[in-house]
Amino acid sequence: MSEFDRDLKHLEKLLDPVLPGAKKESETKFTIRLTDSLKESLKAEAEARGINFSDYVRSKLSGETPPIRRRNRRQVSRIDRSLLVELNRIGINLNQAVRRLNSQAQPRVSQADRQLLSQLLEKLQAVELALISEAKELEEET
């Protein structure tokens, strides 16, 4: 196994808990023309079900029963905001590491990149614990 393969496996292992799984189906953009009244009618139906317009139209096109979700529109707490800021910072750092990796002719994960990814993983685990804690608090309130 080459050093590159070993580094790539190490990077995948570090990013596994962070990155979403591979999509099972590819998605293609599909554009249609609707009358204003039909579009407004579909938007109203989607809103009544508590789902976004695109999900509603996809369910209608596929013949599936549209899901019914009620969105919980509560104010974002200070904890939520701090988590969002921290997640944004993590995302910026991750993008920088990936750009650096992609800019190399033969990508290699340097020691600095490994250290950065380890730090990002630790921060993400801390955010996960904070989210779990907040979810438990919300359950206790209800």
Backbone as ProteinMPNN parsed JSONL, in Angstrom:
{"seq_chain_A": "MSEFDRDLKHLEKLLDPVLPGAKKESETKFTIRLTDSLKESLKAEAEARGINFSDYVRSKLSGETPPIRRRNRRQVSRIDRSLLVELNRIGINLNQAVRRLNSQAQPRVSQADRQLLSQLLEKLQAVELALISEAKELEEET", "coords_chain_A": {"N_chain_A": [[0.853, -1.175, 0.0], [0.637, 2.156, -0.943], [2.011, 5.306, 0.22], [0.308, 7.392, -0.35], [-2.176, 6.044, -0.667], [-2.49, 5.089, 1.938], [-2.615, 7.525, 3.343], [-4.931, 8.564, 2.207], [-6.859, 6.704, 3.051], [-6.687, 7.187, 5.783], [-7.594, 9.839, 5.877], [-10.226, 9.471, 4.942], [-11.203, 7.943, 7.055], [-11.064, 9.79, 9.133], [-12.912, 11.681, 8.223], [-15.253, 10.268, 7.986], [-17.271, 10.266, 10.136], [-18.189, 12.819, 9.745], [-18.886, 13.569, 7.082], [-21.725, 13.202, 4.913], [-23.296, 10.086, 3.941], [-22.8, 8.349, 0.819], [-24.863, 9.191, -1.934], [-27.597, 7.192, -2.943], [-29.027, 7.321, -5.266], [-28.628, 9.254, -8.182], [-29.291, 12.736, -8.64], [-31.186, 14.795, -10.793], [-31.674, 17.962, -12.199], [-34.857, 19.262, -12.913], [-36.931, 21.117, -14.857], [-40.04, 22.755, -15.064], [-42.885, 24.325, -16.594], [-45.444, 26.185, -15.15], [-48.787, 27.357, -14.687], [-49.513, 30.455, -13.059], [-51.573, 30.242, -11.185], [-51.743, 27.458, -10.726], [-49.212, 26.948, -9.682], [-49.295, 28.491, -7.31], [-51.359, 27.158, -6.024], [-50.219, 24.589, -5.628], [-48.072, 25.354, -3.987], [-49.477, 26.269, -1.755], [-50.699, 23.9, -0.886], [-48.4, 22.417, -0.231], [-47.366, 23.987, 1.83], [-49.445, 23.765, 3.685], [-49.146, 21.129, 4.415], [-46.772, 21.298, 5.659], [-44.325, 20.944, 4.41], [-41.551, 21.447, 2.136], [-41.83, 23.096, -1.074], [-40.526, 21.795, -3.278], [-40.186, 19.111, -2.365], [-42.849, 18.395, -2.126], [-43.794, 18.564, -4.808], [-42.127, 16.635, -6.001], [-43.09, 14.326, -4.721], [-45.689, 14.241, -5.718], [-45.184, 13.888, -8.468], [-43.973, 11.384, -8.471], [-45.991, 9.792, -7.648], [-46.261, 9.093, -5.045], [-47.601, 9.274, -1.693], [-47.793, 12.452, -0.37], [-45.69, 13.51, 2.291], [-46.655, 14.415, 5.636], [-45.771, 16.979, 7.542], [-45.304, 18.874, 10.391], [-43.879, 21.858, 10.91], [-41.786, 22.919, 13.475], [-41.758, 25.969, 14.507], [-39.885, 27.574, 16.269], [-38.16, 30.056, 18.192], [-34.672, 30.552, 17.624], [-32.414, 29.469, 19.953], [-29.843, 30.932, 22.096], [-27.867, 29.061, 22.445], [-28.218, 27.436, 20.226], [-27.512, 29.265, 18.23], [-24.81, 29.706, 18.816], [-23.822, 27.173, 18.307], [-24.35, 26.987, 15.582], [-22.627, 28.961, 14.612], [-20.181, 27.834, 15.341], [-20.249, 25.453, 13.849], [-20.208, 26.581, 11.303], [-17.619, 27.683, 11.278], [-16.131, 25.336, 11.454], [-16.832, 24.165, 9.024], [-15.683, 26.005, 7.236], [-12.941, 25.672, 7.826], [-12.661, 22.993, 7.087], [-13.224, 23.133, 4.349], [-11.005, 24.643, 3.531], [-8.914, 22.837, 4.007], [-9.576, 20.771, 2.228], [-9.495, 22.125, -0.227], [-6.753, 22.736, -0.341], [-5.745, 20.142, -0.455], [-6.857, 19.276, -2.906], [-5.587, 20.986, -4.659], [-3.075, 20.046, -5.075], [-0.747, 18.316, -7.196], [-0.196, 15.557, -6.904], [-2.117, 14.431, -4.606], [-1.468, 14.572, -1.158], [-1.828, 13.895, 2.238], [-0.816, 16.04, 4.552], [1.056, 16.341, 7.637], [0.169, 18.587, 8.987], [-2.392, 18.871, 7.866], [-3.566, 16.51, 8.793], [-3.547, 17.057, 11.524], [-5.234, 19.296, 11.6], [-7.638, 18.122, 10.677], [-8.079, 16.296, 12.734], [-8.535, 18.059, 14.844], [-10.863, 19.283, 13.891], [-12.587, 17.096, 13.953], [-12.719, 16.633, 16.721], [-13.966, 19.026, 17.535], [-16.414, 18.753, 16.197], [-17.425, 16.525, 17.535], [-17.771, 17.651, 20.051], [-19.757, 19.527, 19.447], [-21.783, 17.764, 18.721], [-22.299, 16.522, 21.21], [-23.264, 18.754, 22.598], [-25.596, 19.271, 21.129], [-27.042, 16.919, 21.638], [-27.408, 17.2, 24.373], [-28.98, 19.525, 24.431], [-31.228, 18.584, 23.066], [-32.189, 16.724, 24.908], [-32.906, 18.459, 26.978], [-34.987, 19.842, 25.728], [-36.828, 17.743, 25.423], [-37.441, 17.258, 28.094], [-38.779, 19.588, 28.704], [-41.145, 19.31, 27.35]], "CA_chain_A": [[0.0, 0.0, 0.0], [1.468, 3.354, -1.057], [1.802, 6.33, 1.246], [-0.885, 8.119, -0.757], [-3.346, 5.229, -0.317], [-2.59, 5.075, 3.398], [-3.081, 8.851, 3.748], [-6.307, 8.699, 1.774], [-7.681, 5.901, 3.971], [-6.689, 7.9, 7.06], [-8.475, 10.982, 5.685], [-11.597, 8.961, 4.886], [-11.564, 7.525, 8.403], [-11.303, 11.002, 9.912], [-14.088, 12.389, 7.728], [-16.419, 9.382, 7.966], [-18.383, 10.72, 10.963], [-18.567, 14.185, 9.401], [-19.486, 13.666, 5.764], [-22.888, 12.338, 4.719], [-23.06, 8.901, 3.12], [-22.961, 8.535, -0.621], [-26.249, 9.103, -2.385], [-27.881, 5.944, -3.632], [-29.49, 7.677, -6.603], [-28.21, 10.585, -8.578], [-30.401, 13.649, -8.833], [-31.101, 15.633, -11.973], [-32.575, 19.101, -12.144], [-35.969, 19.132, -13.842], [-37.646, 22.39, -14.873], [-41.333, 22.712, -15.752], [-43.64, 25.578, -16.61], [-46.766, 26.077, -14.543], [-49.535, 28.615, -14.606], [-49.357, 31.066, -11.741], [-52.584, 29.722, -10.261], [-51.374, 26.095, -10.343], [-48.043, 27.037, -8.805], [-49.746, 28.975, -6.006], [-52.148, 26.082, -5.433], [-49.271, 23.577, -5.148], [-47.341, 25.93, -2.854], [-50.381, 26.297, -0.61], [-50.837, 22.516, -0.415], [-47.141, 22.042, 0.417], [-47.28, 24.718, 3.096], [-50.431, 23.179, 4.591], [-48.587, 19.87, 4.906], [-45.557, 21.587, 6.41], [-43.129, 20.489, 3.692], [-41.182, 22.443, 1.124], [-42.476, 22.978, -2.381], [-39.851, 20.792, -4.105], [-40.53, 17.774, -1.87], [-44.25, 18.141, -2.442], [-43.913, 18.308, -6.25], [-41.504, 15.331, -6.266], [-43.989, 13.252, -4.281], [-46.813, 14.188, -6.665], [-44.704, 13.322, -9.729], [-43.656, 9.961, -8.305], [-47.199, 9.068, -7.282], [-46.243, 8.77, -3.621], [-48.396, 10.133, -0.836], [-46.919, 13.478, 0.195], [-45.577, 13.424, 3.747], [-47.251, 15.507, 6.414], [-44.867, 17.397, 8.625], [-45.574, 20.176, 10.994], [-42.618, 22.473, 11.295], [-41.76, 23.571, 14.773], [-41.147, 27.274, 14.254], [-39.552, 28.243, 17.524], [-37.014, 30.938, 18.101], [-33.38, 29.897, 17.785], [-31.837, 29.856, 21.236], [-28.45, 31.38, 22.04], [-27.03, 27.863, 22.29], [-28.315, 27.061, 18.815], [-26.729, 30.213, 17.436], [-23.377, 29.464, 19.015], [-23.509, 25.934, 17.597], [-24.324, 27.284, 14.157], [-21.388, 29.691, 14.343], [-19.073, 26.876, 15.431], [-20.338, 24.575, 12.679], [-19.755, 27.365, 10.156], [-16.158, 27.753, 11.354], [-15.628, 24.001, 11.122], [-17.0, 24.004, 7.587], [-14.671, 26.828, 6.558], [-11.647, 24.995, 7.987], [-12.689, 21.768, 6.288], [-13.095, 23.538, 2.947], [-9.62, 25.044, 3.291], [-8.084, 21.626, 3.941], [-9.906, 20.043, 1.008], [-8.949, 22.898, -1.351], [-5.312, 22.526, -0.356], [-5.529, 18.775, -0.92], [-7.199, 19.198, -4.327], [-4.698, 21.819, -5.473], [-1.799, 19.352, -5.263], [-0.696, 17.427, -8.362], [-0.406, 14.239, -6.312], [-2.592, 14.776, -3.264], [-0.942, 13.902, 0.031], [-2.319, 14.487, 3.471], [0.347, 16.413, 5.351], [0.87, 16.249, 9.086], [-0.663, 19.734, 9.371], [-3.767, 18.542, 7.492], [-4.042, 15.495, 9.754], [-3.798, 17.725, 12.797], [-6.429, 20.107, 11.407], [-8.8, 17.228, 10.609], [-8.3, 15.768, 14.082], [-9.152, 19.139, 15.612], [-12.23, 19.426, 13.409], [-13.355, 15.968, 14.463], [-12.959, 16.891, 18.144], [-14.976, 20.081, 17.634], [-17.7, 18.189, 15.794], [-17.9, 15.67, 18.619], [-18.253, 18.546, 21.102], [-21.033, 20.063, 18.97], [-22.745, 16.666, 18.809], [-22.672, 16.389, 22.619], [-24.098, 19.902, 22.948], [-26.904, 19.066, 20.51], [-27.717, 15.856, 22.388], [-27.797, 17.794, 25.646], [-30.099, 20.435, 24.192], [-32.394, 17.769, 22.714], [-32.719, 16.174, 26.161], [-33.574, 19.562, 27.673], [-36.265, 20.092, 25.043], [-37.72, 16.649, 25.76], [-37.878, 17.436, 29.472], [-39.724, 20.71, 28.728], [-42.446, 18.914, 26.792]], "C_chain_A": [[0.899, 1.237, 0.0], [1.141, 4.342, 0.062], [0.537, 7.13, 0.942], [-2.149, 7.353, -0.366], [-3.572, 5.206, 1.186], [-3.137, 6.414, 3.901], [-4.549, 9.052, 3.384], [-7.247, 7.911, 2.685], [-7.804, 6.599, 5.325], [-7.642, 9.096, 6.985], [-9.933, 10.541, 5.65], [-12.083, 8.552, 6.262], [-11.877, 8.733, 9.277], [-12.603, 11.683, 9.516], [-15.363, 11.558, 7.768], [-17.55, 9.865, 8.87], [-18.92, 12.085, 10.55], [-19.347, 14.262, 8.105], [-20.692, 12.75, 5.643], [-22.531, 11.16, 3.827], [-23.297, 9.2, 1.651], [-24.436, 8.39, -0.99], [-26.439, 7.803, -3.144], [-28.331, 6.21, -5.064], [-28.969, 9.055, -6.937], [-29.457, 11.435, -8.803], [-30.139, 14.505, -10.054], [-32.092, 16.769, -11.819], [-33.611, 18.973, -13.246], [-36.782, 20.417, -13.752], [-38.944, 22.22, -15.64], [-41.971, 24.096, -15.704], [-45.028, 25.308, -16.05], [-47.479, 27.415, -14.663], [-49.354, 29.157, -13.195], [-50.35, 30.482, -10.735], [-52.24, 28.299, -9.805], [-50.19, 26.109, -9.389], [-48.46, 27.479, -7.409], [-50.559, 27.908, -5.277], [-51.236, 24.996, -4.859], [-48.481, 24.084, -3.944], [-48.205, 25.934, -1.596], [-50.564, 24.894, -0.022], [-49.58, 22.067, 0.321], [-47.023, 22.715, 1.777], [-48.25, 24.139, 4.133], [-49.929, 21.867, 5.191], [-47.302, 20.082, 5.7], [-44.292, 21.084, 5.745], [-42.776, 21.535, 2.634], [-41.783, 22.078, -0.228], [-41.861, 21.865, -3.226], [-40.189, 19.369, -3.671], [-41.965, 17.407, -2.229], [-44.427, 17.782, -3.928], [-43.294, 16.961, -6.598], [-42.439, 14.188, -5.864], [-45.185, 13.12, -5.223], [-46.381, 13.54, -7.986], [-44.445, 11.825, -9.625], [-44.872, 9.132, -7.929], [-47.246, 8.654, -5.823], [-47.179, 9.707, -2.862], [-47.473, 11.173, -0.224], [-46.865, 13.363, 1.718], [-46.261, 14.614, 4.411], [-46.303, 15.796, 7.563], [-45.329, 18.742, 9.127], [-44.242, 20.733, 11.456], [-42.775, 23.144, 12.652], [-41.023, 24.891, 14.6], [-40.902, 27.996, 15.572], [-38.342, 29.128, 17.311], [-35.731, 30.141, 18.313], [-32.758, 30.393, 19.078], [-30.401, 30.317, 21.054], [-27.525, 30.19, 21.855], [-27.038, 27.429, 20.839], [-27.46, 27.972, 17.948], [-25.246, 29.97, 17.593], [-22.944, 28.175, 18.314], [-23.437, 26.172, 16.091], [-23.053, 28.03, 13.768], [-20.209, 28.729, 14.36], [-19.074, 25.918, 14.248], [-19.88, 25.302, 11.41], [-18.236, 27.449, 10.13], [-15.533, 26.411, 10.972], [-15.709, 23.774, 9.617], [-15.968, 24.793, 6.792], [-13.31, 26.154, 6.633], [-11.569, 23.733, 7.131], [-12.538, 22.095, 4.806], [-11.665, 23.939, 2.612], [-8.724, 23.818, 3.141], [-8.328, 20.87, 2.639], [-9.382, 20.792, -0.221], [-7.446, 22.698, -1.477], [-4.988, 21.134, -0.896], [-5.777, 18.658, -2.422], [-6.258, 20.003, -5.22], [-3.358, 21.144, -5.753], [-1.88, 18.427, -6.476], [-0.921, 15.985, -7.94], [-0.811, 14.477, -4.868], [-1.962, 13.908, -2.175], [-1.497, 14.622, 1.238], [-1.103, 14.759, 4.346], [0.027, 16.253, 6.837], [-0.016, 17.4, 9.57], [-2.129, 19.479, 9.035], [-4.366, 17.504, 8.442], [-4.406, 16.136, 11.081], [-5.071, 18.567, 12.707], [-7.678, 19.234, 11.391], [-9.114, 16.608, 11.967], [-8.98, 16.814, 14.963], [-10.603, 19.342, 15.199], [-13.122, 18.31, 13.939], [-13.684, 16.164, 15.939], [-14.042, 17.955, 18.33], [-16.353, 19.557, 17.253], [-18.28, 17.276, 16.869], [-18.428, 16.515, 19.777], [-19.604, 19.147, 20.72], [-22.117, 18.996, 19.079], [-23.227, 16.482, 20.251], [-23.576, 17.54, 23.058], [-25.498, 19.756, 22.361], [-27.706, 17.991, 21.233], [-28.233, 16.408, 23.712], [-29.004, 18.709, 25.475], [-31.364, 19.662, 23.837], [-33.024, 17.16, 23.97], [-33.456, 17.236, 26.953], [-34.918, 19.86, 27.05], [-37.278, 19.0, 25.341], [-38.284, 16.808, 27.154], [-38.905, 18.565, 29.588], [-41.102, 20.292, 28.251], [-43.106, 17.815, 27.553]], "O_chain_A": [[1.802, 1.36, 0.827], [0.127, 4.218, 0.75], [-0.21, 7.5, 1.848], [-3.081, 7.929, 0.195], [-4.708, 5.293, 1.654], [-4.007, 6.447, 4.77], [-5.314, 9.636, 4.152], [-8.316, 8.403, 3.049], [-8.871, 6.607, 5.938], [-8.408, 9.34, 7.916], [-10.785, 11.178, 6.269], [-13.242, 8.783, 6.608], [-12.825, 8.715, 10.062], [-13.318, 12.206, 10.372], [-16.453, 12.103, 7.597], [-18.7, 9.881, 8.429], [-20.011, 12.465, 10.973], [-20.365, 14.951, 8.035], [-20.698, 11.651, 6.197], [-21.578, 11.226, 3.051], [-23.927, 10.198, 1.302], [-25.155, 7.568, -0.423], [-25.562, 7.366, -3.889], [-28.051, 5.422, -5.967], [-28.882, 9.923, -6.069], [-30.532, 10.92, -9.113], [-29.001, 14.895, -10.318], [-33.216, 16.564, -11.362], [-33.284, 18.617, -14.378], [-37.271, 20.765, -12.678], [-38.97, 21.627, -16.719], [-41.623, 24.925, -14.864], [-45.694, 24.341, -16.42], [-46.847, 28.469, -14.731], [-49.077, 28.408, -12.259], [-50.007, 30.255, -9.574], [-52.423, 27.965, -8.634], [-50.167, 25.369, -8.405], [-48.016, 26.892, -6.421], [-50.46, 27.771, -4.058], [-51.448, 24.535, -3.738], [-48.245, 23.339, -2.993], [-47.722, 25.638, -0.503], [-50.58, 24.726, 1.197], [-49.663, 21.421, 1.365], [-46.628, 22.085, 2.758], [-47.916, 24.036, 5.313], [-50.246, 21.535, 6.333], [-46.801, 19.156, 6.338], [-43.295, 20.823, 6.419], [-43.591, 22.389, 2.286], [-42.178, 20.941, -0.484], [-42.588, 21.075, -3.829], [-40.45, 18.511, -4.514], [-42.26, 16.267, -2.588], [-45.119, 16.82, -4.263], [-43.857, 16.213, -7.398], [-42.563, 13.199, -6.586], [-45.642, 12.01, -5.494], [-47.122, 12.74, -8.558], [-44.671, 11.083, -10.581], [-44.799, 7.903, -7.894], [-48.161, 7.945, -5.405], [-47.504, 10.796, -3.335], [-46.464, 10.814, 0.384], [-47.892, 13.141, 2.359], [-46.419, 15.677, 3.81], [-46.074, 14.957, 8.435], [-45.696, 19.626, 8.353], [-43.565, 20.14, 12.295], [-43.758, 23.834, 12.926], [-39.793, 24.916, 14.552], [-41.634, 28.917, 15.935], [-37.594, 28.954, 16.35], [-35.703, 29.179, 19.08], [-32.594, 31.597, 19.274], [-29.808, 30.121, 19.993], [-26.504, 30.3, 21.177], [-25.995, 27.092, 20.279], [-26.767, 27.509, 17.042], [-24.499, 30.02, 16.615], [-21.834, 28.093, 17.789], [-22.569, 25.626, 15.41], [-22.469, 27.763, 12.718], [-19.336, 28.798, 13.495], [-18.016, 25.605, 13.703], [-19.238, 24.705, 10.546], [-17.627, 27.302, 9.071], [-14.534, 26.361, 10.255], [-14.773, 23.255, 9.007], [-15.442, 24.306, 5.792], [-12.601, 26.069, 5.631], [-10.536, 23.444, 6.527], [-11.807, 21.412, 4.088], [-11.164, 23.616, 1.535], [-7.876, 23.769, 2.251], [-7.383, 20.384, 2.017], [-8.88, 20.167, -1.156], [-6.924, 22.515, -2.577], [-4.068, 20.97, -1.698], [-5.002, 18.018, -3.133], [-6.149, 19.723, -6.414], [-2.587, 21.624, -6.584], [-2.922, 17.835, -6.756], [-1.73, 15.273, -8.535], [0.039, 14.698, -4.005], [-1.933, 12.681, -2.268], [-1.616, 15.847, 1.235], [-0.443, 13.835, 4.821], [-1.124, 16.056, 7.226], [-0.852, 17.215, 10.454], [-3.014, 19.824, 9.818], [-5.526, 17.61, 8.842], [-5.427, 15.812, 11.688], [-5.892, 18.556, 13.625], [-8.676, 19.575, 12.027], [-10.281, 16.417, 12.311], [-9.886, 16.496, 15.732], [-11.472, 19.548, 16.046], [-14.267, 18.547, 14.324], [-14.806, 15.89, 16.364], [-14.926, 17.809, 19.174], [-17.346, 19.877, 17.906], [-19.492, 17.26, 17.086], [-19.414, 16.148, 20.415], [-20.493, 19.266, 21.563], [-23.241, 19.291, 19.483], [-24.422, 16.307, 20.49], [-24.537, 17.332, 23.798], [-26.482, 20.082, 23.024], [-28.914, 18.136, 21.419], [-29.357, 16.117, 24.12], [-29.938, 18.672, 26.276], [-32.457, 20.041, 24.258], [-34.248, 17.089, 24.082], [-34.505, 16.964, 27.536], [-35.891, 20.107, 27.763], [-38.464, 19.287, 25.499], [-39.46, 16.532, 27.389], [-39.788, 18.525, 30.445], [-42.112, 20.845, 28.688], [-44.202, 17.387, 27.193]]}, "name": "protein", "num_of_chains": 1, "seq": "MSEFDRDLKHLEKLLDPVLPGAKKESETKFTIRLTDSLKESLKAEAEARGINFSDYVRSKLSGETPPIRRRNRRQVSRIDRSLLVELNRIGINLNQAVRRLNSQAQPRVSQADRQLLSQLLEKLQAVELALISEAKELEEET"}
